[in-house]
């Protein structure tokens, strides 16, 4: 997304619908190119990028904060970019040592930044290198093992290695820490209050904290890949990205063919073994986990309605404190960047999200699994966070998060219902997938009439069917549930492949007294 659109999204959708924060991809000047990953290859600490100018970024932060939405910046303190073809190798005497040109015109070369600010210039000596050879990294780390001679990465065995060949900052040097400090200081001064630390596993905790912890961040979390925590990273840097919970949800709601195992969803209390909920951030999906085609075991928009049910459950599940949704774009290649940027272009401008008539260019909410092939491969804005039901479930989450869970119904027929506390209720029906059939066929709509939920009597709005937050005093809703005074549901149903969520704070106006047995 460009910064202008993010600012508008904060004001018109995220803020009014109760989202707490928005995360943006790295904000420093990067390599040229149309691929998504060029933004993760910094070449200076200037703030002019594919997403907009430094002024656009600063206005975005201010506008989002004014709307009640904090900004999480993805910071890269581990490495700089690999050189362009002209800058690769060893320059001859008299040859330009920085022949590569970054997004905003700053030059760079092999393990060298000329910088955009003066203070961010860095010669090869500022990156870890072989003794006597500043153009050779100490070691490398990458596929297939991502290990460096040790059976684990949490022991910092890879901290001095070039990740994917990206020159590794030598944070043992005060000059490097000063550069990082200046960058973080600028972000903090602009009003950025939250950070994601990219490649945190490959950074020396003690050195990283010397620049990172000089500022009063409200929240910091780390890129984490499922390793068992050793207690030092969360103590000094921040919380963990827990990528395992989404796999467990995807498995239960899409992959698992045995419907009798669906109640196992109610046992979910953690993702990565050893990471407490209080120290976890649970993303539904993330930028570098992509597939060209729909893959049922992968949480991706390409799975259509199946994925939407998964993100609805993510929001409705009360045992997790912090979850992250995704608002991305469609692609037919895992390398593609945003719409408006085609592979092979050096410079490009992402297409705007908002049209001239103030509608968005986002894909409509899917109604089948997976998406039709043409739709799944189309290079367009997807905006999963805007799909029907998401905004309503943000309000549900704020009302019901942390409440104790009790099972209400688990018949083993692909239907599951639970309560959170005394005033929140969720029900879902497993869907089916046309491309990856699970073998149980179509389960159909589930009538909830007669189910004892013991909620206060009234007409409830199914907030998982709303396009925006529930507004107190509303008299109508796309889907309603009626609960009698005896706590038994009189009417209401869950569509196949969908999820329903009601809570006492989202009852419709004009409630009448509902006697037991009344219809």
C-alpha positions in Angstrom: 0.0 0.0 0.0 1.1 3.6 -0.5 1.2 5.8 2.6 -1.6 8.1 1.4 -4.0 5.1 1.1 -2.9 3.8 4.5 -3.7 7.1 6.1 -7.1 7.2 4.5 -7.7 3.6 5.6 -6.9 4.5 9.2 -9.4 7.3 9.1 -12.2 5.7 7.2 -12.0 2.0 8.1 -9.4 0.9 10.7 -10.1 3.6 13.3 -13.9 3.7 13.1 -14.0 -0.1 13.3 -11.8 -0.5 16.4 -8.5 -1.8 14.9 -5.6 -1.1 17.3 -2.7 -0.8 14.9 -1.6 -1.1 11.3 1.8 -2.6 10.3 3.7 -1.3 7.4 6.5 -2.9 5.5 10.0 -1.4 5.9 10.1 2.4 5.4 13.8 3.0 4.4 15.1 3.4 0.9 15.5 0.1 -0.8 16.7 -1.6 -4.0 14.9 -0.8 -7.3 12.5 -3.4 -8.6 8.9 -4.5 -8.7 9.1 -7.6 -6.5 7.7 -7.5 -3.0 11.0 -8.3 -1.4 12.9 -5.3 -2.6 11.5 -3.4 0.4 13.5 -5.8 2.6 16.8 -4.9 1.0 17.7 -1.4 2.4 20.4 0.7 0.7 20.1 3.8 2.9 18.2 5.1 5.9 16.4 7.7 3.9 12.6 7.4 4.1 11.6 7.8 0.4 10.3 4.4 -0.8 8.0 2.7 -3.2 5.2 3.5 -0.8 5.8 7.3 -0.9 7.9 10.1 0.4 9.2 10.8 3.9 6.5 13.6 4.1 3.8 11.1 3.1 5.0 8.7 5.8 5.0 11.3 8.5 1.5 12.5 7.6 0.3 8.9 7.6 1.6 8.3 11.1 -0.1 11.4 12.3 -3.4 10.7 10.6 -3.4 7.1 11.8 -2.7 8.1 15.4 -5.4 10.8 15.2 -7.8 8.0 14.2 -6.8 5.9 17.2 -4.6 3.5 15.2 -0.9 3.0 16.1 1.7 2.3 13.5 3.9 -0.7 13.6 7.1 -0.3 11.4 8.9 -3.3 10.2 12.6 -2.4 11.0 15.6 -4.0 9.4 18.7 -3.7 11.7 20.3 -7.0 10.5 21.6 -6.3 7.0 21.8 -4.1 3.9 20.9 -5.1 0.3 22.9 -7.3 -2.0 24.5 -5.2 -4.9 23.2 -4.8 -8.4 24.9 -6.7 -11.2 27.3 -3.8 -11.9 28.3 -3.7 -8.3 28.9 -7.3 -7.7 32.4 -8.7 -7.3 35.5 -6.7 -6.6 36.0 -3.3 -8.2 39.2 -2.6 -10.1 41.4 0.3 -9.4 39.6 3.5 -10.4 36.3 1.7 -10.9 33.1 3.1 -9.2 32.7 1.3 -5.9 29.0 2.3 -5.6 27.5 1.9 -9.1 24.1 0.8 -8.0 21.2 3.2 -7.6 18.5 2.8 -5.0 14.8 3.8 -5.2 15.3 7.4 -4.4 18.7 7.8 -6.1 21.1 7.0 -3.3 24.1 4.9 -4.5 25.5 1.7 -3.1 27.8 -1.1 -4.0 29.1 -4.4 -2.7 28.9 -4.1 1.1 28.8 -0.4 0.8 26.2 2.4 1.4 26.9 6.0 0.4 23.8 6.9 2.3 21.0 9.4 1.9 21.5 11.4 5.1 25.2 11.7 5.6 25.1 9.9 8.9 24.0 6.6 7.2 27.0 6.2 5.0 28.7 2.9 5.6 31.9 1.5 4.0 32.6 -2.3 3.8 34.3 -2.2 7.2 31.0 -1.6 8.9 29.8 -5.1 7.8 31.1 -8.3 9.2 33.8 -9.7 7.0 36.8 -12.1 6.8 40.0 -10.9 8.4 41.9 -9.0 5.7 39.0 -9.1 3.2 36.2 -6.5 3.7 34.3 -7.8 0.7 33.9 -11.4 1.9 31.3 -12.2 4.6 32.3 -14.2 7.6 29.7 -16.9 6.8 26.4 -17.5 5.1 23.0 -18.7 6.3 19.9 -19.7 4.2 18.1 -22.6 2.7 17.7 -25.5 3.3 18.7 -25.6 7.0 19.0 -22.0 8.1 21.7 -23.2 10.5 25.3 -22.4 11.1 27.0 -25.4 12.6 24.7 -25.6 15.6 21.5 -27.6 15.8 19.6 -24.4 16.8 19.6 -20.7 15.8 18.6 -19.3 19.2 22.2 -19.6 20.5 23.3 -16.8 18.1 25.4 -19.2 16.0 24.2 -17.4 12.9 24.4 -13.8 14.2 27.6 -13.0 12.4 26.5 -14.6 9.1 25.1 -13.0 5.9 21.4 -14.0 5.7 20.7 -15.0 2.0 23.9 -13.2 1.1 22.8 -9.9 2.6 25.8 -8.1 4.1 25.5 -8.4 7.9 25.9 -5.2 10.0 28.8 -5.4 12.4 26.9 -4.3 15.5 30.0 -4.8 17.6 31.0 -1.4 16.3 29.7 1.7 17.9 29.5 3.5 14.6 26.9 0.9 13.4 24.9 1.2 16.6 24.9 5.0 16.1 23.5 4.6 12.6 20.7 2.4 13.9 20.1 4.7 16.8 19.6 7.7 14.4 17.1 5.7 12.4 15.1 4.6 15.4 15.2 8.1 16.9 13.7 9.5 13.7 10.9 7.0 13.7 10.1 7.6 17.4 10.2 11.4 16.9 7.7 11.0 14.0 5.2 9.2 16.4 5.9 5.6 15.6 5.2 3.7 18.8 5.5 0.0 17.7 8.0 -2.1 15.9 8.4 -5.5 14.2 12.1 -6.5 14.2 13.0 -8.3 11.0 15.4 -11.3 11.1 15.6 -11.1 14.9 16.9 -14.6 15.2 20.0 -13.5 13.3 20.8 -10.6 15.5 22.9 -10.4 18.6 20.4 -9.6 21.4 22.9 -7.7 23.5 24.0 -5.4 20.6 20.5 -4.9 19.2 19.2 -3.7 22.5 21.9 -1.0 22.8 20.1 1.0 20.1 16.6 -0.4 20.2 15.9 0.0 23.9 16.9 3.7 24.2 13.3 4.6 23.2 10.0 4.1 25.1 8.2 1.8 22.5 4.7 0.8 23.4 5.1 -2.6 21.7 7.9 -4.5 20.0 7.7 -8.0 18.5 10.2 -10.2 16.6 10.1 -12.1 13.4 10.2 -15.7 14.7 9.9 -19.0 13.0 8.8 -21.5 15.6 11.9 -22.0 17.6 11.7 -22.9 21.2 12.4 -19.6 23.2 15.4 -19.5 25.4 14.2 -16.5 27.5 16.7 -13.9 26.4 15.0 -12.5 23.2 11.7 -11.7 24.9 13.4 -10.3 27.9 15.4 -7.7 26.0 13.9 -7.2 22.5 10.1 -8.0 22.5 7.4 -10.5 22.0 7.4 -13.4 19.5 5.6 -13.8 16.2 3.9 -17.2 16.7 3.3 -18.8 13.3 2.1 -22.1 14.5 -1.4 -21.3 15.7 -2.6 -20.4 12.2 -1.4 -23.9 11.0 -3.5 -25.6 13.7 -6.6 -23.6 12.8 -6.1 -24.2 9.1 -5.7 -27.9 9.7 -8.9 -28.2 11.8 -11.0 -26.0 9.5 -9.7 -27.1 6.1 -7.3 -30.1 5.9 -8.7 -32.5 8.5 -11.2 -34.9 6.9 -12.4 -36.5 10.2 -15.2 -34.3 11.4 -15.1 -35.9 14.9 -11.9 -34.1 15.5 -13.4 -30.6 15.0 -13.9 -30.1 18.8 -10.1 -30.1 19.1 -10.4 -26.5 18.1 -11.6 -25.8 21.6 -8.3 -27.1 23.0 -6.2 -24.4 21.3 -4.3 -22.4 23.8 -0.9 -21.9 22.2 0.9 -22.1 18.9 4.7 -22.6 19.3 5.5 -24.8 22.3 7.1 -22.7 25.0 5.7 -19.3 23.9 3.1 -18.0 26.4 0.1 -16.2 25.0 1.2 -13.1 26.9 4.4 -13.0 24.8 2.8 -14.0 21.5 1.5 -12.2 18.4 -0.5 -14.6 16.2 -0.6 -13.7 12.4 -3.2 -15.4 10.2 -0.7 -15.2 7.4 2.4 -13.2 6.4 4.3 -11.7 3.4 6.9 -14.3 2.7 4.7 -17.4 3.0 3.1 -17.5 -0.5 2.0 -20.1 -3.0 1.5 -19.7 -6.8 -1.8 -21.7 -6.6 -4.3 -22.5 -3.9 -2.9 -24.9 -1.3 -5.4 -26.1 1.2 -2.8 -26.4 4.1 -1.7 -22.8 3.5 -3.6 -19.9 5.0 -4.0 -17.9 1.8 -6.7 -15.7 0.2 -6.6 -18.1 -2.8 -8.6 -20.6 -0.7 -11.5 -18.2 -0.7 -14.3 -18.8 1.8 -12.2 -21.5 3.6 -9.6 -18.9 4.4 -12.2 -16.4 5.4 -13.7 -18.8 8.0 -10.2 -19.2 9.4 -9.7 -15.5 9.8 -13.1 -15.2 11.4 -12.3 -17.9 13.9 -8.9 -16.2 14.6 -10.9 -13.1 15.7 -13.6 -14.9 17.5 -11.3 -17.2 19.6 -11.1 -15.6 23.0 -8.0 -17.4 24.3 -5.5 -15.3 22.3 -4.5 -11.8 23.3 -3.1 -10.4 20.1 -3.9 -11.5 16.5 -2.8 -10.0 13.2 -4.9 -10.0 10.0 -3.6 -9.5 6.5 -4.6 -6.8 3.9 -2.6 -7.7 0.8 -2.8 -8.2 -3.0 -3.3 -11.0 -5.4 -0.5 -12.5 -7.5 0.3 -15.3 -10.0 3.9 -15.3 -9.0 5.3 -15.5 -5.5 7.8 -12.7 -6.5 5.2 -10.1 -7.5 4.9 -6.8 -5.8 1.7 -4.7 -5.5 -0.7 -3.9 -8.4 0.9 -1.3 -10.5 4.3 -2.9 -10.3 5.1 -5.6 -12.8 8.2 -7.8 -12.6 11.0 -6.4 -14.8 10.2 -2.8 -13.9 12.9 -0.9 -12.1 10.6 1.8 -10.8 6.9 1.7 -10.4 4.0 3.2 -8.5 1.5 1.0 -6.6 -2.1 1.5 -7.9 -4.2 3.4 -5.4 -6.7 1.5 -3.2 -9.3 4.2 -3.4 -11.1 5.0 -6.6 -12.3 8.5 -7.6 -15.8 7.6 -6.4 -14.4 6.7 -2.9 -15.0 3.0 -3.3 -12.1 0.7 -3.1 -10.4 -1.5 -5.6 -10.5 -4.4 -3.2 -11.7 -7.9 -4.2 -15.2 -8.7 -2.9 -15.6 -11.2 -0.1 -15.3 -14.7 -1.5 -18.3 -17.1 -1.4 -16.6 -20.4 -2.5 -13.5 -22.5 -1.9 -11.1 -22.1 -3.5 -11.4 -18.9 -5.5 -12.0 -19.4 -9.2 -8.6 -19.8 -11.0 -8.8 -16.5 -12.8 -9.6 -14.6 -9.6 -7.0 -16.5 -7.6 -4.2 -15.5 -10.0 -5.4 -11.9 -10.7 -3.0 -9.1 -9.8 -5.3 -7.0 -7.8 -5.9 -5.6 -4.3 -7.4 -8.3 -2.0 -7.8 -6.4 1.3 -8.7 -9.5 3.4 -9.2 -7.3 6.4 -12.1 -5.6 4.7 -14.0 -8.8 4.0 -17.6 -9.0 5.4 -17.6 -9.9 9.1 -14.1 -8.8 10.0 -15.0 -5.4 11.3 -17.9 -6.8 13.3 -15.7 -9.4 14.8 -13.2 -6.8 15.9 -15.9 -5.5 18.2 -16.8 -9.1 19.3 -13.1 -9.7 20.2 -12.9 -6.5 22.3 -16.1 -7.6 24.2 -15.2 -11.3 24.6 -11.4 -11.7 24.6 -10.0 -13.5 27.7 -13.3 -14.9 28.8 -13.5 -18.6 29.8 -14.6 -21.0 27.0 -17.3 -23.6 27.4 -18.5 -26.1 24.8 -22.1 -25.8 23.8 -22.4 -28.2 20.8 -20.0 -30.6 19.1 -22.0 -33.3 17.4 -19.1 -34.7 15.3 -21.0 -33.6 12.2 -18.8 -30.7 11.3 -20.7 -28.3 13.6 -19.2 -26.6 16.6 -20.5 -24.0 19.1 -19.0 -22.5 22.2 -19.6 -19.7 24.7 -17.1 -17.2 26.1 -18.2 -16.1 29.5 -21.9 -15.6 30.0 -22.6 -13.2 27.2 -20.7 -14.3 24.1 -21.5 -17.2 21.7 -19.9 -18.6 18.5 -21.1 -21.3 16.1 -19.5 -22.6 12.9 -20.1 -25.2 10.2 -17.2 -26.8 8.3 -17.2 -26.0 4.6 -16.1 -28.0 1.6 -13.5 -27.3 -1.1 -14.3 -27.9 -4.8 -10.6 -28.5 -5.6 -9.6 -30.4 -2.5 -12.8 -32.3 -1.4 -12.6 -33.6 2.1 -14.9 -36.5 1.4 -17.9 -35.6 3.7 -19.8 -33.6 1.1 -21.9 -30.5 1.7 -23.0 -30.1 5.3 -25.6 -27.4 4.6 -26.9 -24.7 6.8 -27.2 -25.3 10.6 -30.4 -24.2 12.3 -29.6 -23.2 15.9 -33.2 -23.2 17.0 -33.6 -25.2 20.2 -29.9 -24.8 21.3 -29.6 -23.8 24.9 -27.0 -21.0 25.1 -28.1 -19.3 28.4 -27.5 -15.9 27.0 -29.7 -12.9 28.1 -33.0 -12.8 26.1 -33.2 -10.6 23.0 -32.6 -10.2 19.3 -28.9 -10.4 18.6 -27.0 -9.3 15.5 -24.6 -11.8 14.1 -21.6 -9.5 14.0 -19.7 -11.9 11.8 -22.1 -10.9 9.0 -21.5 -7.1 9.3 -19.5 -5.1 6.8 -18.7 -2.6 9.6 -18.8 -2.5 13.4 -22.0 -2.9 15.2 -23.6 0.4 16.1 -25.5 0.6 19.4 -29.2 1.2 18.8 -29.3 -0.6 15.5 -32.6 -2.2 14.8 -31.7 -4.5 11.9 -28.8 -6.7 10.9 -28.0 -9.0 7.9 -28.3 -12.1 10.1 -30.1 -12.2 13.4 -30.4 -14.7 16.3 -33.3 -14.6 18.7 -32.8 -15.9 22.3 -35.8 -16.5 24.6 -36.0 -15.7 28.3 -35.2 -19.4 29.0 -31.8 -18.9 27.3 -32.8 -21.1 24.3 -32.3 -19.9 20.7 -35.7 -19.4 19.0 -34.3 -18.6 15.5 -31.0 -18.2 13.8 -28.7 -20.3 11.6 -25.1 -20.7 10.4 -24.3 -21.0 6.8 -22.1 -23.8 5.5 -18.5 -22.9 5.7 -19.2 -19.8 7.8 -19.1 -18.6 11.4 -21.7 -16.8 13.5 -20.8 -14.6 16.5 -23.2 -12.9 18.9 -22.7 -11.1 22.2 -24.8 -9.1 24.7 -23.4 -5.8 23.6 -24.7 -6.3 20.1 -28.4 -6.8 20.7 -30.8 -5.1 18.4 -33.1 -2.3 19.5 -36.8 -3.0 20.0 -36.2 -6.2 22.0 -39.5 -7.6 23.2 -40.0 -10.0 26.1 -39.4 -13.5 24.7 -41.2 -16.1 26.7 -39.9 -19.6 26.9 -41.4 -21.5 24.0 -42.4 -18.4 22.1 -41.7 -18.4 18.3 
